[in-house]
Amino acid sequence: MCPGSVESSSAAAAGKSVCVMDAAGPLGHALVDRLLRRGYTVHAATYARDGEEGAAAAALLGHLSCAADACRHRLKLFRADPFDYHAIADAVRGCAGVFCMFNTPDDQAQCDESTVETEVRAAHNVLEACAQTDAMERVVFTSSVTAVVWSGAGAGVGAHREEVADERSWSDLAFCRKFKLWHALAKTLSEKTAWALAMDRGVDMVAINAGLLLAAPGLGLTAAHPYLKGAPDMYDGGVLATVDVGFLADAHVAAYESPTAYGRYLCFSNAVCRPEDAVKLAQMLSPAAPRSPPPSDELKVIPQRIQGKKLNKLMLEFASGVYGELD
């Protein structure tokens, strides 16, 4: 056993199996690691193409921390397909919880109308499989801030909202289609699909609407990421938000384990509202970006028009040990 590999077990995890789907990306890796350390048996399902299952499994195992690696006997690997209901049902069978996420393409050229269809089908199949699983207690569905911030003409055009965006806000589908905001459209439609099915089938679901995921350096985040289409408008509207992978994973665990968690939660670590924040993000996306804002923008501060008070309250409850403690 590795030094420091004592499991940070949770009473909520006792004897329970949970499924992480898709477990192939940075958030999936972080969630599998945390859940293993908390004592869960984890079904890690990846949407790997034929012949790529080995690479996906190796990547997941390579990202396990020393402590989680010592718990590998509680890790079960599955291959799933967003269009294959039976494969999804096999992965979630016997699970008390499912963490459902879909890793969108890394660039705008690959994120198109077919991505929207794939995410909607995946959401439908996962929620239907969960509804047919007797042991199911809760689904945590990963959505996006882009499903929140793009308004129609009646509430301020685009990201320039008249009201502060929160968990009650939804992106306007017609607006997203008109301007080919495929990431926003995919996340909005897939989340709406999941909510409709959850309510119809009586599935307890919580959604995490995440900001732009900032994972480990070198993982290929560029300005071409589909989340960032319309980024200048999001910045000017005060709704451009980012999230660290560790905080996002912790938010998922809290949303699953808290008996009082409900509805949607906006999850972001930072709202990009100051020129220096914008420069820092631009540098992460491209080392060739300017290292300082233009002189005319040095004192420009954009009013923040997005808030995550609901999630902050939930995380404070976990930090205080009301429902348990996060790692």
VENVENMO-V304816 format. One record per pair of residues at least 12 apart in sequence whose ideal C-beta (glycine too) atoms are under 7 Angstrom apart, sorted by sequence separation. I is the first residue (numbers start at 0). J is the second residue. D is the distance in whole Angstrom. If there is no record, write none. Layout:
i=(I,I)
j=(J,J)
d=(D,D)
This chain:
i=(19,31,77,126,172,175,278,77,170,278,250,278,19,172,211,277,43,148,172,190,211,250,17,101,147,157,170,275,169,274,247,56,101,151,22,147,149,150,17,19,22,23,147,148,149,151,246,274,16,21,22,23,146,147,151,274,15,16,17,18,19,20,21,23,146,242,12,13,19,21,145,149,242,243,274,12,16,18,52,99,149,241,242,12,240,241,273,9,31,97,213,241,272,7,8,9,211,213,240,272,6,7,8,32,36,210,211,212,213,214,240,241,28,32,36,43,47,149,210,211,213,240,272,6,23,32,35,41,97,210,212,239,40,41,42,43,44,45,46,209,237,270,28,36,39,43,45,46,149,23,32,35,40,42,44,46,212,237,270,81,22,87,91,145,146,234,35,82,87,91,94,145,209,35,81,95,99,241,81,84,88,92,94,95,96,146,265,267,87,91,93,94,95,96,97,98,99,100,145,146,266,99,265,81,84,88,143,182,207,234,84,142,146,181,182,207,266,264,265,44,182,264,207,42,142,180,42,180,205,264,140,42,140,260,205,208,205,208,210,257,205,206,207,208,209,210,206,208,20,138,207,257,6,250,253,4,5,147,253,3,4,146,222,3,220,221,222,1,6,138,140,142,144,220,221,237,250,253,258,1,4,142,143,144,237,240,257,115,137,138,139,140,141,142,143,144,235,237,238,256,1,114,118,122,126,135,136,234,237,238,256,1,30,137,139,141,236,237,0,112,115,119,123,127,20,111,115,119,122,126,130,110,114,118,122,126,158,18,110,130,253,18,27,115,119,123,129,252,26,158,164,157,158,18,126,159,160,249,16,17,20,159,16,17,24,158,160,16,17,18,19,20,21,23,103,157,15,17,21,158,17,21,145,103,143,148,101,148,144,166,166,166,166,165,20,139,105,26,110,139,107,139,106,106,107,137,147,105,104,107,144,103,144,164,163,164,165,163,163,166,160,98,148,96,26,25,25,25,25,29,33,29,26,30,25,29,33,26,30,26,11,9,36,33,11,10,9,7)
j=(31,43,89,138,184,187,290,90,183,291,264,292,34,187,226,292,59,164,188,206,227,266,34,118,164,174,187,292,187,292,266,76,121,171,43,168,170,171,39,41,44,45,169,170,171,173,268,296,39,44,45,46,169,170,174,297,39,40,41,42,43,44,45,47,170,266,37,38,44,46,170,174,267,268,299,38,42,44,78,125,175,267,268,39,267,268,300,37,59,125,241,269,300,36,37,38,240,242,269,301,36,37,38,62,66,240,241,242,243,244,270,271,59,63,67,74,78,180,241,242,244,271,303,38,55,64,67,73,129,242,244,271,73,74,75,76,77,78,79,242,270,303,62,70,73,77,79,80,183,58,67,70,75,77,79,81,247,272,305,117,59,124,128,182,183,271,73,120,125,129,132,183,247,74,120,134,138,280,121,124,128,132,134,135,136,186,305,307,128,132,134,135,136,137,138,139,140,141,186,187,307,141,307,124,127,131,186,225,250,277,128,186,190,225,226,251,310,309,310,90,228,310,254,90,190,228,91,229,254,313,190,94,193,313,260,263,261,264,266,313,262,263,264,265,266,267,264,266,79,197,266,316,66,310,313,65,66,208,314,65,66,208,284,66,283,284,285,65,70,202,204,206,208,284,285,301,314,317,322,66,69,207,208,209,302,305,322,181,203,204,205,206,207,208,209,210,301,303,304,322,68,181,185,189,193,202,203,301,304,305,323,69,98,205,207,209,304,305,69,181,184,188,192,196,90,181,185,189,192,196,200,181,185,189,193,197,229,90,182,202,325,91,100,188,192,196,202,325,100,232,238,232,233,94,202,235,236,325,93,94,97,236,94,95,102,236,238,95,96,97,98,99,100,102,182,236,95,97,101,238,98,102,226,185,226,233,189,238,240,262,263,264,265,265,125,251,219,141,225,254,223,255,223,224,225,255,265,224,225,228,265,225,267,304,304,305,306,305,306,309,304,251,305,255,212,212,214,215,218,244,248,245,244,248,244,248,252,247,251,248,256,256,326,326,323,323,323,326)
d=(5,5,7,7,7,7,7,4,5,6,7,5,7,6,5,7,6,5,7,6,7,5,6,5,5,7,5,7,6,4,6,5,5,3,4,5,4,6,5,6,6,4,7,6,6,6,5,5,7,7,5,7,7,6,5,6,6,4,6,4,5,4,6,7,5,6,5,7,7,5,6,5,5,5,6,4,6,6,5,5,6,6,5,4,4,6,5,4,6,7,5,5,6,5,6,6,7,7,7,4,5,6,4,7,5,4,5,6,6,5,5,7,6,6,5,6,6,6,5,7,7,7,5,6,5,5,4,6,5,4,6,4,4,5,5,5,4,6,6,5,7,5,4,7,7,7,7,6,5,7,4,4,7,6,4,6,7,6,6,5,6,5,5,5,6,6,6,6,6,6,6,4,5,6,6,5,6,7,3,5,4,6,6,7,6,4,7,6,5,5,6,7,5,5,5,5,5,4,5,4,6,7,4,7,7,7,4,4,6,6,6,5,5,6,5,6,6,6,6,4,7,4,6,5,4,6,7,6,5,7,7,6,5,6,5,6,7,7,7,6,7,5,5,5,5,3,7,6,6,7,5,7,7,6,5,5,7,6,6,7,4,6,4,6,7,6,6,4,6,6,6,5,5,6,7,5,7,5,7,7,4,7,6,7,5,6,5,6,5,5,5,5,5,5,6,5,7,5,6,6,7,6,4,4,5,7,7,7,4,5,6,6,6,7,6,6,6,7,5,7,5,5,6,6,6,6,4,5,5,4,4,5,5,4,4,6,7,6,6,5,7,5,7,6,5,6,5,6,6,4,6,5,5,5,6,7,6,5,5,6,7,5,5,6,4,3,7,6,4,5,5,6,6,6,6,7,5,7,6,5,7,5,6,7,7,6,7,4,5,6,4,7,6,6,7,5,6,7,4,5,5,5,4,7,5,6,7,6,7,5,6,6,6,6,5,4,5,7,6,6,6,6,7,5,6,7,4,7,6,5,5,6,6,5,5,4,6,6,6,6,4,7,6,6,6,7,5,5)
